[in-house]
Amino acid sequence: MGNIVNCYLARFKASLQIDSNIKESVAQELYTHLKEKSEELKEKGFSEEEADRLAVQALGSPELIARQIYETHAQGSWQEALLAALPHFTVALLFALYYWQNTFCLSVLLMAIVGMAVYGWHRDKPIWFFPWLGYYLFPILVSSILLVYFSPQIGWIATITYVPLALFVVIYIVEQTMKRDELYALLMLSLLPVAFGWLLSPGVGDKFIRSDIAMVQLEAKIPWIVVTFVVLAMATVAFVRLKQRQHKIAVLLIPLIAILFSVALTE
């Protein structure tokens, strides 16, 4: 096939933001269709260049086709949507029932997060997996911050050994996720402004890890924390169920707006 078809396919793949394996499979199907159409036109007496040009014209804009295919593959099922939102709902429930300081409950949640993250990573990274992966990364980031904060007591060797390794893991996971789809990276990281927003909120962040006063002040904010995680869960459900890319982007802004609003109200 000529340069016309190659350029068409290049524009199509550049516009299609889905899993690379699916992208290549769809691009191959599109190539086969264009090849057949071009051969058909050449049998009617057209030159190879003219046949290629008419074939791509008949198919239409590659950007439009990419958008239609994206919307076909982008919508997850209700089961996937609820499974993606489950970690957010679980954290909201822990705070609502005041089990967030219960060691057993937190241990069970942590094991579930690790298990789901490992399972999803080895199951071709389905869409429901990315919020779980965000919770997997959160304690890695928090532990790195704590190590830096307590480095004089713990020792700089432990800090300079663990922190770079933790950052490497986080960067690697984010990079691999972005290769799948940049929106999945945003979905995965949507937890961070919510969680760190509350940890660093006025009255908590300035005393965090220094005394029990922070825990008391955090308890006073629990109703707003619950609301925030419920909103985050609902936004996750909407993200999975929506088809259009711009709508997915818009719905990911809801958690950030919710946390800023909640923190402002609790000052």
PAZAPA-4460 file (N, C-alpha, C; in steps of 0.05 Angstrom, whole numbers, plus 32768, in hexadecimal, padded with zeros to 4 digits):
% residues 267
    n_x    n_y    n_z   ca_x   ca_y   ca_z    c_x    c_y    c_z   seq   type   mol
   8011   7FE8   8000   8000   8000   8000   8012   8019   8000     1      M     A
   8007   802F   7FF5   8017   8047   7FF1   8018   8059   8009     2      G     A
   8025   8070   8006   8028   8083   801C   800D   808E   8025     3      N     A
   7FFA   8090   8013   7FE0   809B   801A   7FD3   808A   8030     4      I     A
   7FD4   8070   802D   7FC8   805E   8041   7FD8   805E   805A     5      V     A
   7FF2   805E   8058   8004   805F   8070   7FFF   8078   8080     6      N     A
   7FFD   808E   8073   7FF7   80A8   8081   7FDC   80A7   808F     7      C     A
   7FC9   809B   8081   7FAD   8099   808B   7FAE   8088   80A5     8      Y     A
   7FBB   8071   80A4   7FBD   805F   80BB   7FCC   806C   80D2     9      L     A
   7FE1   807C   80CC   7FF0   8089   80E0   7FDF   809E   80EF    10      A     A
   7FCF   80AD   80E0   7FBC   80C0   80EC   7FA7   80B2   80FD    11      R     A
   7F9E   809B   80F3   7F8A   808C   8102   7F95   8082   811D    12      F     A
   7FAD   8077   811C   7FB8   806C   8135   7FC0   8082   8149    13      K     A
   7FC8   8099   813E   7FCF   80B0   814F   7FB6   80BB   815D    14      A     A
   7F9F   80B7   8151   7F86   80C2   815C   7F78   80AE   816E    15      S     A
   7F7F   8095   816D   7F71   8080   817C   7F80   807B   8196    16      L     A
   7F74   8084   81AD   7F80   8081   81C7   7F74   8069   81D6    17      Q     A
   7F7C   8051   81CE   7F73   8039   81DC   7F8B   8027   81E0    18      I     A
   7F86   8010   81EB   7F9B   7FFC   81F0   7FAB   7FF7   81D6    19      D     A
   7FC5   7FF5   81D8   7FD6   7FF2   81C0   7FD0   7FD9   81B0    20      S     A
   7FC9   7FC3   81BE   7FC3   7FAA   81B0   7FA9   7FAD   81A0    21      N     A
   7F95   7FB9   81AC   7F7C   7FBD   819E   7F80   7FD1   8187    22      I     A
   7F90   7FE5   818C   7F96   7FF9   8177   7FA2   7FEC   815E    23      K     A
   7FB6   7FDB   8162   7FC4   7FCD   814C   7FB1   7FBA   813E    24      E     A
   7FA0   7FAD   814D   7F8D   7F9A   8141   7F79   7FA9   812F    25      S     A
   7F6E   7FC0   8139   7F5B   7FCF   812A   7F69   7FDC   8111    26      V     A
   7F82   7FE5   8115   7F90   7FF1   80FE   7F95   7FDC   80E8    27      A     A
   7F9A   7FC3   80F0   7F9F   7FAE   80DD   7F85   7FA8   80CD    28      Q     A
   7F6E   7FA9   80DB   7F55   7FA5   80CE   7F4F   7FBC   80BA    29      E     A
   7F56   7FD4   80C3   7F52   7FEB   80B1   7F64   7FE9   8099    30      L     A
   7F7C   7FE0   809D   7F8F   7FDD   8086   7F85   7FC8   8072    31      Y     A
   7F7A   7FB2   807D   7F70   7F9D   806C   7F58   7FA8   805B    32      T     A
   7F47   7FB7   8068   7F30   7FC3   805A   7F3A   7FD6   8044    33      H     A
   7F4D   7FE7   804A   7F57   7FFA   8036   7F65   7FEB   801F    34      L     A
   7F73   7FD6   8026   7F81   7FC7   8011   7F6D   7FBA   7FFE    35      K     A
   7F58   7FAE   8009   7F43   7FA2   7FF8   7F35   7FB6   7FE7    36      E     A
   7F2F   7FCD   7FF2   7F22   7FE2   7FE3   7F34   7FED   7FCD    37      K     A
   7F4D   7FF0   7FD3   7F60   7FFA   7FBF   7F64   7FE6   7FA8    38      S     A
   7F65   7FCC   7FAF   7F68   7FB8   7F9A   7F4F   7FB7   7F88    39      E     A
   7F38   7FBB   7F95   7F1F   7FBC   7F85   7F1F   7FD3   7F71    40      E     A
   7F29   7FEA   7F7A   7F2A   8001   7F69   7F3F   7FFE   7F53    41      L     A
   7F55   7FF1   7F59   7F6A   7FED   7F45   7F60   7FDA   7F2F    42      K     A
   7F4F   7FC7   7F36   7F43   7FB5   7F22   7F31   7FC4   7F0F    43      E     A
   7F27   7FDB   7F18   7F15   7FEC   7F08   7F25   7FFF   7EF6    44      K     A
   7F40   7FFE   7EF8   7F50   800E   7EE6   7F5D   8026   7EF3    45      G     A
   7F5A   802B   7F0D   7F67   8041   7F1A   7F84   803A   7F20    46      F     A
   7F95   804E   7F21   7FB1   804A   7F28   7FB3   8044   7F46    47      S     A
   7FCA   803B   7F4F   7FCD   8033   7F6B   7FC9   804C   7F7D    48      E     A
   7FD5   8062   7F76   7FD2   807B   7F86   7FB6   8084   7F87    49      E     A
   7FA8   8084   7F70   7F8D   808D   7F6F   7F7A   807A   7F7E    50      E     A
   7F80   8060   7F7C   7F70   804D   7F8A   7F73   8050   7FA8    51      A     A
   7F8B   8055   7FB2   7F90   805A   7FCE   7F81   8073   7FD8    52      D     A
   7F83   8088   7FC8   7F76   80A1   7FCF   7F58   809E   7FD1    53      R     A
   7F4C   8090   7FBE   7F2F   808C   7FBE   7F27   807A   7FD5    54      L     A
   7F38   8067   7FDC   7F31   8054   7FF2   7F30   8062   800D    55      A     A
   7F44   8074   8012   7F44   8082   802B   7F2E   8097   802C    56      V     A
   7F27   80A3   8015   7F11   80B6   8014   7EF7   80A8   801A    57      Q     A
   7EF3   8090   8010   7EDA   8082   8015   7ED7   807A   8032    58      A     A
   7EED   8076   8040   7EEC   806E   805C   7EE6   8085   806E    59      L     A
   7EEF   809D   8066   7EE9   80B5   8077   7F01   80BD   8088    60      G     A
   7EFC   80D1   8098   7F11   80DD   80A9   7F1C   80C8   80BD    61      S     A
   7F36   80C5   80BF   7F42   80B2   80D2   7F3D   80BA   80EF    62      P     A
   7F3C   80D4   80F4   7F36   80DD   810F   7F1A   80D6   8118    63      E     A
   7F07   80D9   8105   7EEB   80D2   810B   7EE8   80B4   8110    64      L     A
   7EF5   80A4   8100   7EF4   8087   8104   7F00   807F   811E    65      I     A
   7F17   808C   8125   7F24   8086   813E   7F12   808D   8156    66      A     A
   7F04   80A4   8154   7EF2   80AC   816A   7EDB   8097   816D    67      R     A
   7ED0   808E   8157   7EBB   807B   8158   7EC4   8060   8164    68      Q     A
   7EDB   8058   815C   7EE6   803F   8167   7EED   8042   8185    69      I     A
   7EF7   8059   818C   7EFE   805E   81A8   7EE4   805C   81B9    70      Y     A
   7ECF   8069   81B0   7EB6   8068   81BF   7EAA   804C   81C1    71      E     A
   7EB0   803C   81AD   7EA7   8020   81AE   7EB5   8010   81C4    72      T     A
   7ECF   8015   81C7   7EE0   8006   81DA   7EE2   8014   81F5    73      H     A
   7EDB   802D   81F7   7EE0   803D   820F   7ECC   8038   8226    74      A     A
   7EB4   8030   821E   7E9F   802D   8233   7EA2   8012   8241    75      Q     A
   7EA6   8013   825B   7EA7   7FFA   826B   7E8B   7FF2   8274    76      G     A
   7E89   7FDA   827D   7E6F   7FCF   8287   7E69   7FDB   82A3    77      S     A
   7E51   7FD7   82AC   7E4A   7FDF   82C7   7E5A   7FD0   82DC    78      W     A
   7E5F   7FB7   82D6   7E70   7FA7   82E9   7E8C   7FB2   82EB    79      Q     A
   7E98   7FBA   82D5   7EB2   7FC6   82D5   7EB2   7FE1   82E3    80      E     A
   7E9C   7FF0   82DF   7E9A   800B   82EC   7E98   8008   830A    81      A     A
   7E88   7FF6   8314   7E85   7FF2   8331   7E9E   7FE7   833D    82      L     A
   7EAC   7FD5   832F   7EC5   7FCA   8339   7EDA   7FDF   833A    83      L     A
   7EDB   7FF2   8327   7EEE   8008   8327   7EE9   801B   833E    84      A     A
   7ECF   801F   8345   7EC8   8031   835A   7EC9   8025   8376    85      A     A
   7ECC   800A   8377   7ECB   7FFC   8391   7EDF   8006   83A5    86      L     A
   7EF9   800B   839E   7F0B   8015   83B2   7F03   8030   83BE    87      P     A
   7EF8   8042   83AE   7EEF   805B   83B8   7ED7   8058   83CB    88      H     A
   7EC4   8047   83C3   7EAD   8042   83D4   7EB6   8035   83EF    89      F     A
   7ECA   8024   83ED   7ED4   8016   8405   7EE0   8029   8419    90      T     A
   7EF1   803C   840F   7EFD   804F   8420   7EE8   8062   842C    91      V     A
   7ED5   806A   841C   7EBF   807A   8427   7EB0   806C   843D    92      A     A
   7EAC   8052   8439   7E9E   8042   844E   7EAF   8040   8467    93      L     A
   7EC9   803C   8464   7EDA   803A   847C   7ED9   8054   848C    94      L     A
   7ED9   806A   847F   7ED7   8084   848E   7EBB   8088   8499    95      F     A
   7EA7   8080   848A   7E8B   8084   8494   7E86   8073   84AD    96      A     A
   7E91   805B   84AE   7E8D   804A   84C5   7EA3   804D   84DA    97      L     A
   7EB5   8060   84D6   7ECB   8066   84E9   7EDD   804D   84ED    98      Y     A
   7EE1   803E   84D7   7EF3   8027   84D8   7F0E   802E   84CC    99      Y     A
   7F12   8048   84C5   7F2A   8050   84B7   7F44   804E   84C8   100      W     A
   7F40   804B   84E2   7F58   8047   84F4   7F59   802B   84FE   101      Q     A
   7F48   8019   84F4   7F48   7FFD   84FB   7F5E   7FEE   84EB   102      N     A
   7F71   7FE4   84F9   7F88   7FD7   84EC   7F80   7FC0   84DB   103      T     A
   7F6D   7FB0   84E5   7F65   7F98   84D6   7F57   7FA0   84BC   104      F     A
   7F45   7FB3   84BD   7F37   7FBC   84A5   7F4B   7FC8   8490   105      C     A
   7F5D   7FD8   849A   7F71   7FE4   8488   7F83   7FCF   847C   106      L     A
   7F89   7FBA   848B   7F9A   7FA5   8481   7F8C   7F95   846B   107      S     A
   7F72   7F90   8470   7F62   7F81   845C   7F60   7F92   8442   108      V     A
   7F5B   7FAC   8445   7F59   7FBD   842E   7F74   7FBE   841F   109      L     A
   7F8A   7FC0   842D   7FA4   7FC1   8420   7FAA   7FA7   8411   110      L     A
   7FA3   7F91   841D   7FA7   7F77   840F   7F96   7F75   83F6   111      M     A
   7F7D   7F7F   83F8   7F6B   7F7F   83E1   7F76   7F91   83CB   112      A     A
   7F81   7FA8   83D2   7F8C   7FBB   83BF   7FA3   7FAE   83B0   113      I     A
   7FB6   7FA2   83BF   7FCD   7F95   83B3   7FC4   7F7E   83A1   114      V     A
   7FB2   7F6E   83AB   7FA8   7F57   839C   7F9B   7F5F   8382   115      G     A
   7F8A   7F74   8383   7F7C   7F7D   836B   7F90   7F8A   8357   116      M     A
   7FA3   7F99   8362   7FB7   7FA6   8351   7FC8   7F91   8342   117      A     A
   7FD1   7F7D   8350   7FE2   7F68   8344   7FD1   7F58   8330   118      V     A
   7FB9   7F51   8337   7FA7   7F42   8326   7FA2   7F52   830C   119      Y     A
   7F9A   7F6B   830F   7F94   7F7B   82F7   7FAC   7F80   82E5   120      G     A
   7FC3   7F83   82F1   7FDC   7F88   82E2   7FE2   7F70   82D0   121      W     A
   7FDC   7F58   82D9   7FE2   7F40   82CA   7FCA   7F36   82BA   122      H     A
   7FB4   7F46   82BA   7F9D   7F3F   82AA   7F98   7F55   8295   123      R     A
   7FAD   7F5F   8289   7FAC   7F72   8273   7FA1   7F8D   827B   124      D     A
   7FA2   7F94   8295   7F9B   7FAE   829F   7F7F   7FB7   8296   125      K     A
   7F6A   7FAA   82A0   7F4F   7FB3   8299   7F49   7FCE   82A5   126      P     A
   7F35   7FDB   829C   7F2F   7FF7   82A4   7F29   7FF9   82C2   127      I     A
   7F1D   7FE4   82CE   7F17   7FE6   82EB   7F2F   7FE5   82FC   128      W     A
   7F46   7FDC   82F1   7F5E   7FD8   8300   7F6C   7FF2   8308   129      F     A
   7F69   8007   82F9   7F79   801F   82FD   7F73   802E   8317   130      F     A
   7F5A   8031   8321   7F56   803C   833B   7F64   802C   8351   131      P     A
   7F63   8012   834F   7F71   8001   8363   7F8F   8006   8362   132      W     A
   7F99   800A   834A   7FB6   8010   8348   7FBD   802A   8355   133      L     A
   7FAA   803E   8353   7FAF   8057   8361   7FB2   8054   837F   134      G     A
   7FA1   8043   838B   7FA3   803D   83A7   7FBC   802D   83AE   135      Y     A
   7FC5   801E   839B   7FDE   800F   839F   7FF6   8022   83A0   136      Y     A
   7FF5   8037   8390   800B   804A   838F   800B   805D   83A7   137      L     A
   7FF3   8063   83B2   7FF1   8077   83C7   8002   8071   83DF   138      F     A
   8002   8059   83EB   8013   8053   8402   8031   8054   83FB   139      P     A
   8037   804E   83E2   8054   8050   83DA   805D   806D   83DB   140      I     A
   804C   8080   83D2   8052   809C   83D3   8053   80A7   83EF   141      L     A
   803F   809F   83FF   803E   80A8   841B   8056   809E   842B   142      V     A
   805D   8085   8427   8075   807A   8436   808E   8089   842E   143      S     A
   8090   8091   8414   80A8   80A0   840B   80A9   80BB   8419   144      S     A
   8092   80C8   841B   8091   80E2   8429   8098   80E0   8446   145      I     A
   808E   80CB   8453   8094   80C6   846F   80B1   80C0   8474   146      L     A
   80BD   80B1   8462   80DA   80AB   8464   80EB   80C4   8462   147      L     A
   80E3   80D6   8450   80F2   80EF   844D   80EE   8100   8466   148      V     A
   80D6   8100   8471   80D0   8110   8489   80DF   8106   84A1   149      Y     A
   80E0   80EB   84A4   80ED   80DF   84BB   810A   80D6   84B6   150      F     A
   8115   80DF   84A0   812F   80D5   8498   8145   80D8   84AE   151      S     A
   8145   80EF   84BD   815A   80F1   84D2   8158   80DA   84E7   152      P     A
   813F   80D2   84ED   813B   80BD   8501   8140   80A1   84F5   153      Q     A
   8136   809D   84DD   8137   8082   84D0   8153   807E   84C4   154      I     A
   815E   8092   84B8   8178   808F   84AB   8176   8096   848E   155      G     A
   818A   80A5   8484   8189   80AD   8468   818D   8096   8455   156      W     A
   819B   8081   845E   819F   806A   844C   8185   805D   8444   157      I     A
   8173   8059   8458   8159   804D   8451   8149   8060   843F   158      A     A
   814C   807A   8444   813D   808D   8434   8146   808D   8417   159      T     A
   8160   8090   8413   816B   8092   83F7   816A   8077   83E9   160      I     A
   8165   8062   83F7   8161   8048   83EB   8144   8043   83E2   161      T     A
   8132   804A   83F4   8115   8044   83EF   8108   8059   83DC   162      Y     A
   810D   8072   83E1   80FF   8087   83D3   8104   8086   83B5   163      V     A
   811D   8084   83AB   8121   8082   838E   8113   8069   8382   164      P     A
   8114   8053   8391   8107   803B   8387   80E9   803E   8385   165      L     A
   80DD   804B   839A   80C0   8051   839A   80B9   8063   8383   166      A     A
   80C9   8078   837E   80C3   808A   8368   80C6   807C   834D   167      L     A
   80D9   806A   834B   80DC   805B   8332   80C3   804A   832D   168      F     A
   80B9   803D   8342   80A1   802C   833F   8089   803D   8336   169      V     A
   8086   8054   8343   806F   8066   833C   8071   8070   8320   170      V     A
   8089   807A   8318   808D   8084   82FD   8089   806F   82E8   171      I     A
   8093   8057   82EE   8090   8040   82DB   8073   8039   82D7   172      Y     A
   8064   8038   82ED   8047   8031   82EB   8038   8047   82DC   173      I     A
   803E   8060   82E2   8030   8076   82D4   8037   8075   82B6   174      V     A
   8050   8070   82B0   8058   8070   8294   804A   8059   8285   175      E     A
   8049   8041   8291   803C   802B   8284   801E   802F   8281   176      Q     A
   8012   803D   8294   7FF6   8043   8293   7FF0   8057   827D   177      T     A
   8001   806B   827A   7FFE   807F   8265   8001   8073   8249   178      M     A
   8011   805E   8247   8014   8051   822D   7FFA   8044   8225   179      K     A
   7FEB   803B   8239   7FD1   802F   8235   7FBD   8045   822D   180      R     A
   7FBB   805A   823D   7FAA   8070   8237   7FAF   8085   824D   181      D     A
   7FB3   809E   8244   7FB9   80B4   8257   7FA1   80B7   826B   182      E     A
   7F89   80B2   8262   7F72   80B5   8274   7F72   80A1   828A   183      L     A
   7F7D   8089   8285   7F7F   8075   829A   7F93   807E   82AF   184      Y     A
   7FA7   808C   82A7   7FBA   8097   82BB   7FAC   80AC   82CC   185      A     A
   7F9C   80BC   82C0   7F8D   80D0   82D0   7F79   80C2   82E3   186      L     A
   7F6C   80AD   82D9   7F5A   809E   82EA   7F69   8092   8302   187      L     A
   7F80   8087   82FD   7F90   807A   8311   7F99   808F   8326   188      M     A
   7FA1   80A7   831D   7FAD   80BB   832F   7F98   80CD   833B   189      L     A
   7F7E   80C9   8334   7F69   80DB   833F   7F67   80D9   835D   190      S     A
   7F70   80C3   8369   7F6F   80C0   8386   7F81   80D4   8394   191      L     A
   7F98   80DA   8388   7FAD   80E9   8396   7FA5   8105   839F   192      L     A
   7F99   8116   838E   7F90   8130   8399   7F7C   812E   83AF   193      P     A
   7F6B   8119   83AE   7F58   8115   83C4   7F65   810D   83DE   194      V     A
   7F76   80F8   83DD   7F83   80EE   83F5   7F96   8102   8401   195      A     A
   7FA8   810D   83F0   7FBB   8120   83FA   7FAE   813B   8402   196      F     A
   7F98   8141   83F4   7F8A   8159   83FB   7F80   8159   8418   197      G     A
   7F76   8142   8421   7F6C   8140   843D   7F84   813E   8450   198      W     A
   7F99   812F   8449   7FB0   812D   845B   7FBD   8147   845F   199      L     A
   7FBD   8158   844B   7FCB   8172   844D   7FB7   8189   8452   200      L     A
   7F9E   8183   8458   7F8A   8198   845C   7F91   81A7   8475   201      S     A
   7F87   81C0   8477   7F8C   81D1   848F   7F82   81C3   84A8   202      P     A
   7F93   81C3   84BC   7F8C   81B7   84D5   7F94   819A   84D7   203      G     A
   7F9C   818E   84C0   7FA5   8172   84C0   7FC1   8170   84B6   204      V     A
   7FC6   817C   849F   7FE0   817A   8492   7FF6   8186   84A3   205      G     A
   7FF1   819C   84B1   8006   81A9   84C1   800D   8199   84DA   206      D     A
   7FFB   8186   84E2   8001   8175   84F9   8003   8158   84F2   207      K     A
   8000   8152   84D9   8000   8136   84D1   801B   8128   84D8   208      F     A
   8018   8110   84E3   802E   80FF   84EC   803D   810B   8504   209      I     A
   8033   8121   850F   8041   812D   8526   8033   8126   8541   210      R     A
   8019   8125   8540   800A   8120   8559   7FEF   8115   8554   211      S     A
   7FE1   810D   8569   7FC6   8102   8567   7FB2   8118   8561   212      D     A
   7FBA   8131   8563   7FA7   8147   855D   7F9D   8145   8541   213      I     A
   7FAF   813D   852F   7FA7   813C   8512   7F91   8127   850F   214      A     A
   7F92   8111   851E   7F7D   80FD   851B   7F62   8108   8524   215      M     A
   7F63   8117   853A   7F4A   8122   8544   7F3E   8136   8530   216      V     A
   7F4F   8147   8524   7F46   815A   8511   7F3D   814D   84F7   217      Q     A
   7F4A   8136   84F0   7F41   8128   84D9   7F26   811B   84DD   218      L     A
   7F20   8112   84F5   7F06   8106   84FB   7EF0   811A   84F7   219      E     A
   7EF5   8133   84FD   7EE1   8148   84F9   7EDA   814D   84DC   220      A     A
   7EEC   8145   84CA   7EE8   8149   84AE   7EDD   8130   84A0   221      K     A
   7ED8   811B   84AF   7ED0   8101   84A3   7EB8   8103   8491   222      I     A
   7EA2   8111   8498   7E8B   8113   8486   7E93   811D   846A   223      P     A
   7EA4   8132   8469   7EAD   813D   8450   7EBF   8129   8441   224      W     A
   7ECF   811B   8450   7EE1   8106   8444   7ED0   80F1   8436   225      I     A
   7EBB   80E8   8444   7EA9   80D3   8439   7E9D   80DD   841F   226      V     A
   7E92   80F6   8420   7E86   8102   8408   7E9A   8103   83F1   227      V     A
   7EB2   810A   83F7   7EC7   810D   83E2   7ECC   80F2   83D4   228      T     A
   7ECF   80DD   83E4   7ED4   80C2   83D8   7EBC   80B7   83CA   229      F     A
   7EA4   80BD   83D3   7E8C   80B5   83C5   7E8B   80C3   83AA   230      V     A
   7E91   80DD   83A9   7E92   80EB   8390   7EA7   80E0   837D   231      V     A
   7EBE   80D9   8388   7ED3   80CD   8379   7ECA   80B2   836D   232      L     A
   7EBC   80A2   837D   7EB1   8089   8373   7E9D   808D   835D   233      A     A
   7E8B   80A0   8360   7E77   80A6   834C   7E84   80B0   8332   234      M     A
   7E99   80C0   8335   7EA7   80CA   831D   7EB5   80B3   830E   235      A     A
   7EBE   809F   831E   7ECB   8088   8312   7EB7   8077   8302   236      T     A
   7EA0   8073   830E   7E8B   8065   82FF   7E84   8073   82E5   237      V     A
   7E81   808D   82E7   7E7A   809D   82CF   7E90   809B   82BA   238      A     A
   7EA9   809C   82C3   7EC0   809A   82B0   7EBF   8080   82A1   239      F     A
   7EBB   806A   82AF   7EBB   8050   82A2   7EA3   804D   828E   240      V     A
   7E8D   8058   8295   7E75   8054   8285   7E73   8068   826D   241      R     A
   7E80   807F   826F   7E7E   8092   825A   7E8E   8089   8241   242      L     A
   7E85   8092   822A   7E92   808A   8211   7EA5   809F   8207   243      K     A
   7E9C   80B8   8206   7EAC   80CD   81FA   7EC4   80D6   820C   244      Q     A
   7EDA   80DA   81FF   7EF3   80E0   820D   7EF1   80FA   821C   245      R     A
   7EE5   810E   8210   7EE4   8128   821E   7ED2   8127   8236   246      Q     A
   7EBE   8116   8236   7EAD   8113   824D   7EBC   8105   8264   247      H     A
   7ECC   80F2   825D   7EDD   80E4   8271   7EF0   80F8   827E   248      K     A
   7EFC   8109   826E   7F0E   811D   8279   7EFF   812F   828D   249      I     A
   7EE7   8138   8285   7ED8   814A   8295   7ED0   813D   82B0   250      A     A
   7EC9   8124   82AF   7EBF   8117   82C8   7ED6   8112   82DB   251      V     A
   7EEF   8110   82D1   7F06   810D   82E3   7F0C   8126   82F3   252      L     A
   7F02   813D   82EA   7F06   8155   82F9   7EF5   8157   8312   253      L     A
   7EE0   8147   8314   7ECD   8149   832A   7EDA   8143   8345   254      I     A
   7EEB   812E   8348   7EF7   8129   8362   7F08   8140   836C   255      P     A
   7F18   814C   8359   7F29   8162   8361   7F18   817A   836A   256      L     A
   7F03   8180   835C   7EF1   8196   8364   7EE5   818F   837F   257      I     A
   7EDD   8177   8383   7ED0   816F   839C   7EE3   8172   83B4   258      A     A
   7EFC   816A   83B0   7F0F   816B   83C7   7F15   8188   83CD   259      I     A
   7F18   8199   83B9   7F1E   81B6   83BE   7F06   81C3   83CC   260      L     A
   7EEE   81BC   83C4   7ED6   81C7   83D0   7ED3   81BD   83ED   261      F     A
   7ED8   81A3   83F1   7ED6   8198   840C   7EEA   81A4   841F   262      S     A
   7F03   81A5   8416   7F18   81B1   8427   7F12   81CE   842E   263      V     A
   7F08   81DD   841A   7F01   81F9   841F   7EEB   81FC   8434   264      A     A
   7ED8   81EA   8433   7EC2   81EB   8446   7ECA   81E3   8462   265      L     A
   7EDF   81D4   8465   7EE8   81CA   847F   7EFE   81DA   848C   266      T     A
   7F06   81F0   847E   7F1B   8201   848A   7F11   820F   84A3   267      E     A
***
